[in-house]
């Protein structure tokens, strides 16, 4: 069955540094992969989508890479700020209907001043 | 921009009662909506796909008679947890697929259900 692993439950970094989060998956070849931000008690907020034929995508301070050979995506936040502290979720499409997703458990990022 | 809302944001009920959760797309139409459930420190798990004008599609292991889904219109889907028990206590979140020509998938703010 499909399995998604996010590298660690928690990541603590200093303000201004680059945060790098990892998402690995097995037993599947997704057409696309998404990253979300989730704050406590809130629904996920979409950040970026990257397709299987794309290697890298950027949006402001965010960068996502997608290596379908390694079955891995890296999510980078450059010049991190305390306001970036949240849980970041990786999600893969489940095929068939657009929007059906498998989610990882997330990595809780804390950026300290 | 497109927004998905949920009501209520939280609900506490007694064991054995039924609870209805509403999910609305506020400025776009959604023929399909998704219902997820999230337990503390766990990932979001897809429960079912709600289809306007037809029956919902449930994921393996989800009891369709316990989690009733109705997609009443192009902007409203409801999830009813019937005969709720404490183990149904969770965070329920709905989602709509990306609007045409966009990549953004919108999630509702979630509904915290606590069954006593």
Interface residues (C-beta under 8 A of the other chain):
Chain A: X4 X34 X36 X41 X42 X43 X44 X45 X46 X49 X89 X91 X94 X97 X98 X99 X100 X101 X102 X103 X104 X105 X106
Chain B: X4 X6 X32 X34 X36 X41 X42 X43 X44 X45 X46 X49 X91 X93 X95 X96 X97 X98 X103 X104 X105 X106 X107 X108 X109 X110 X112
